Amino acid sequence: MSGVRAATVVVGFRGGWVVAGRSLRLVEERADNLLSLALAGWLAALVGTALVVFATGLGPRRLEER
């Protein structure tokens, strides 16, 4: 089929070949989910850091005063 990705393994033996395979759709979905989680975690860390910096008064103005 067109557009279908599969992981396959071919093993030979004296009388022929054995082919086993599976679709990569589930693997690709899991990789996409992991990317989304990593992006969400990065954004949460960025926002959390910004909140701490400005809540403690360590923003740009205070750094210029030093």
N, C-alpha and C positions, 0 to 999 in steps of 0.2 A: 504494500500500500504506500501511496505517496504521503510524505510528512510524518510517518511513524518511525520513531527511533527505538531501537532495541539493542540490548546487550546480549550477545550470543557467544557460546563456547562450542567449539567443534573438537571432538576427540576421535581419533582414528583407532581402529582395532583391525585384526587380521581379516575380518569379513566385511568391513565397510566403515561407516562413519556414524557417530551419534552427535546430534545437534540439540543443544538446550538453549533457551533464551527467554527473556522477559522484556516487557515494555519499560522504557525509561520515564514514562509519564509521572509515576509516583515519586521517583527520585528527583525529577525536575521540580515538582510541586514542593517537596520538602526543602530543596535548596532555595526556592523563592521565599518560602516561609521563614527560613533562617535569615535571609537577607533582610526581610521586613523587620524581624525581631532585632537584628543588629542595628538597623537604622533607628528604630524606636528607642533602643537603649542609648545610642549615641546622642540623640536629640534630648532625651531625658537628662543625661549627664551634662550636656551643654547648658540647658535651662537651669538645672540645679546649681551648677557652678556660677552662672550669672547671678542667680538669686542670692547666693552666699556672698559673692563679691560686693554687690550693691547693698545688701542688708548690713554688712559689717563696716561699710563706709570705705572700702578699699577700691573704690571706683577711680576713674581717670583723674578727677580733681585732687583727691587726696594724694595720689602718687606724684602729681606735679608739685605739691607743697613740700615734699621731702628734699 
